[in-house]
Amino acid sequence: MSLFLAGCGEYAAKGAGEGATMGAATGAVGGLVSALVFGGDPAEAAARGAVYGGAVGATAGAISGSKVDSKIEQQREERADKIRKEIGDDAFKGLSALVTCDYADSLQYAATSKQSANPNYTVAGYWLELLNYADQGKSNKTDELIPAVVEKDWDISSEPVARTNLLQLQDKLMAIREEYKLPKKCE
């Protein structure tokens, strides 16, 4: 990414840096949710998602101020698209909103994702909604939603398992925000 930024002007480099930060944070959360919902190592998936998201974010942030090699850009977009394909575009956008504490938009995307004909996207929407309310500290709402997650997510066998996964998601979400210099907790 540093080679990419070296060819940018001052404004393009700044945009690339900001885009990379948000993209990496969103990608990290996206990878984490993907691993918890669809299986795999959550820490590895979060790290992989951060790399994918950072690359795409840097591209998006700098594209207006610099000419980007289309082959490199295409590769970066393909990596980010992998996460999007696993959890769906709406859940991915919802995670972006959640990382920046935009609960209203995130919950809107979660609701749309829950209505998807793709069962994987539906499950991701349920998890996104649950994570939103948990992040806001609304335990009554999370208590209401846990049974639906257990019902929809074929990999979750019980409410205690769902709660354990939710705690992992919350911890990782806060760690990702902190790592990317975003508020750990939303106000």
N, C-alpha and C positions, 0 to 999 in steps of 0.2 A: 504494500500500500504506500510505503514511503516513496518508491519510485514513481508511482502514480501521482502523488502529491507534488513531487519535484517539478513536474511539467506544468503546474497550475500557476496562474497569477495569484496575487494576494487574496482577492475576493473569492476566487474559485477554490483556493486552498482552505480558506476559512469555511466556506460552504461545505466542502468535502469533509472537513474535520467534524463539523456539527452533524452532518448527515451520517458520517461513520459512527459517531457516538450513539445517535438514536437508532440507527440501523442495527448496530451491534447489540444494543440492549434489547431491542425487539426480537432480534434473531435468537439471542440467548434464551429469552423467555419462551419463544416459539419452539426452540429445540427441546427445552425442558418439558413443556406441555406435551409435545409430540412423544417424548420418551415415556412420560408417566401414563399417558392415555393409550399409546400403542405399543409400549414395551421398549426395552433397551435401558442403557445406563443413563440416568438423568443428568449426571454431572458432565459426562462426555458429550451428550446431545446438546446441553446448554452451551458448552464451549464451542462445539461445531456450529451451532446456530449463531453464536456471536460473530464468528469469522464470516459466515455467509452474510449475515445481516450487515456487518460493518462494511464489507466490500460493496454491497448494493447501496448502502446509505452514502458511502463516500462517492460512489458513481453518481447517485441522484443529486447530492449536494454540490458536486463540481461540474456537472454536465453543462450547466448554463454558462460557465465561465471558462471552459476548456474543451479541447477536442480529445475525446477518449477513443482509444483503439477499440473498434467494434467487436473484435474477437474476444478480448479480455472482458469487455462489458457483458457480452453474451454469456460467457462462462460464469461470471458472478451472478447474473440474473438467474441462470439455470440452477445454481446452488440454492439461492433463496426460494426459487419456485418449488424446490423439493419439499421444503418445510410447508409452504403454502398448500401443496398438493396433499400432504398428510393431514393437515388440520383444516384446510379450506381458507379461501380468501377472506371471508367475513371474520373467522376466528383470528386470523393473522392480523387483520386491521384492528380487531378488538384488543388484541394483546398490545399493539402499538399504542392504542389509546390508554390502556391500563398502565403501561410503563410510565406514561406521563401524567397519570392520575386523572385522566378524563373519563370518569366513571359513566357519565351519561352516554357518550359515544360507544364506550366499550360494551355497556349493557345492551345497546341497540344492536351492535354487531353480534353479540352473543345470542340475542333473540332471533336474529335472522339465521344464524348458523344452526340453531336448534330446529329450524323449520326445513333444513336441507333434506333432499331425497337421499343424499349420501350419508349412510349411518356413521361413518367416521367423523364427518363434519358436525353431525348432530351431537355426538358424544363430546367433541371439542367445545361446542357451544355450551353444553351443560357445565363442563369444567370451567370454562371462562366465566360464566355467570356466578358459579360458586366461588371462584377465586376473587371476583369483584367484591362480593359481599363480605368475604372473609377479610379482604384487604381493608375494607371500611369498618371492620370490627362489628358487623351486624350479625351476631351469633344466632339470633332468632331466625333470621333469613337463611343462614347456612344450615341450621338444624332442619328447616323445612325442605331444603334442596338436596341434602345428602341422600335420602331414599331414592330420588329420581336418578341421581348419578349412579347409584348401585344398580338400579333397574336397567338403565341405558348402557352402561359400560360393562361389556361382557367379561372384562378382565378384573373387575372389582367384585369380590365375593361377599363383602359385608360392609356395614357402616364403619366399623373400626378401621378397616383397610382404606376406605375412602377418606376418612379423617386423617390417617397417617399420610396418605398421598397429598392431601390438601395442605397439611403442615409443611411438607417438603416443598410444595409449590410456593407457599407464602415465604418461607425462609429464602428460597432461591430468588424470588421476585425482589425481596428487600436487598439481598446481596448484589443482585445485578444492578439495581438502582444505585446503590452505594458505589459499586465499582465504576459506574459510568457518570459519577458525580451528579446524580439526580437525587432528589429527596428520598430517603429510605422509606419514610412514612409520608403519606399524603395528608395535607391539612385541610 
